[in-house]
Amino acid sequence: MASFKPALEQGPADQDTGLTNKFSCLSGRSPDCRFDGYYVSLYKHPAIVTAYNYKREIIMSKLLSISFRRIFIGLTALAAGLAAAQDIPWANSAEDVGMSSERLQRINTVMQRHIDAGDIQGAVTVVARQGQLVHFETHGLMDVDNNRPMQEDSIFIMMSSTKPVLGVAAMMMIEEGLMRPEDPVSKYIPEFADMQVAVLKDKVMEQVSPYRVDPENPPAHRLVPAAREITIHDLLTHTSGLASGGLGTAVSQRPARDTDSDLASIIPQYADYALDFQPGSRWAYSPGVGLDVVARIIEIVSGQDFNDFLSERIFGPLQMNDTWFNVPPEYQNRRVVIEDRDMSRFFDRPPYKVLVCVRRPVQHSRRLSEV
């Protein structure tokens, strides 16, 4: 990553915020820019920090809220169909559902091309239309060192597929009236009542928070009270400012975990985090913590351990019997081993019962997507 030194330049007063100073990166069009320990992508933000960019993030949050309402509709339909879920049948032919057998065959050609080029070691590809399968193939190897071919029931780390699963669980609780999107998190976890926001030390820049901060070298900062409490909606739409890689994340101490850790013991400790920005003022991806908090709220309102809730209310009705957050020992031989990558942090982790990622065969992804 190229590193450039930005300069502080005077600019006209902004009509909305009254800011008279703007940071601009005198680096041409480099994809990234460093300033006092934090990075900002110039492809998305031509200037490091401007009132306009801050305002644009508010607009992004509003657009995301609209999208989230649409997601709610989709998740509601999915949740309503759980009990009726069955294996997806094969079509008699691709042509019967308006697809081309010849063109579907090209998928195999493309996958093999990427395997031969060393882009991927293997894959499982699935295509369904009108509720019927027209393509389900395995490609390459699930374990290169042991020359084991990919299987239909190979267990993958699905990473962000955790989000639709948690989204369905959250919608169930909302539909049952046990929680509401606008509820403050502190209603269920009181420790989140009085949070603070990390901002740059210069008071004129109080309304601006860096997007990505190096925790080893954070810029001078101070803490200010959050303008309002974070809500369930904020967490589900990544607009809470909690642990999204900004200034607050960099200056906060991550809670220690051990083999006895669970959501009930870990989540209240995140209330000590400084937020990366004022709740609802912008969008920034929170890789896991924000959703962990939602999972803990689901535990509270449902009266069940989150993993038990998923098994009983989602995975069980969908017959997703090979879906876990931590793969049982007897199924380890089915997991995909990625070449030249240490996978121990995903597969050999203690049983935290903390939301990280869903590990499941492709058939289950297909089933969840098709319900």
Number of C-alpha atoms within 10 A of each C-alpha: 8 9 12 15 13 17 13 12 11 11 13 10 13 14 9 9 13 11 17 16 18 20 16 19 24 14 16 9 11 16 15 20 25 20 19 13 17 21 18 21 16 17 11 11 14 19 19 23 20 21 20 13 17 16 14 15 17 16 15 16 20 17 11 17 18 11 12 15 11 12 15 15 12 12 21 17 13 18 19 13 14 18 14 9 16 13 15 15 11 15 17 11 15 21 12 13 16 10 14 13 13 10 10 14 12 11 16 15 11 11 21 19 13 14 17 12 10 10 11 17 23 23 21 20 17 15 14 20 16 11 14 19 19 23 19 14 15 19 19 21 22 26 19 17 11 9 10 13 17 23 21 17 16 24 26 20 21 16 14 13 14 18 15 15 16 21 19 23 21 24 20 21 16 15 12 11 10 14 21 16 15 11 15 20 22 18 13 16 17 12 16 22 17 15 21 24 24 30 27 19 13 10 11 13 17 18 15 19 22 23 18 21 26 18 17 9 12 21 20 13 17 18 16 15 14 18 14 14 20 26 22 24 20 26 24 21 20 24 32 28 31 32 25 26 22 28 32 29 24 25 22 16 13 14 13 8 13 10 10 10 16 18 19 18 12 20 24 17 15 19 20 17 23 28 32 31 30 26 22 24 21 24 23 23 16 20 16 18 18 24 22 20 26 23 24 25 26 24 18 16 13 16 10 14 18 24 17 12 18 19 18 13 17 21 21 16 17 21 18 18 13 18 20 18 22 21 22 10 9 7 11 14 11 18 21 24 23 17 14 8 7 10 14 8 8 16 18 12 12 14 14 17 17 23 22 19 18 21 25 23 24 21 21 20 16 17 16 19 11 18 20
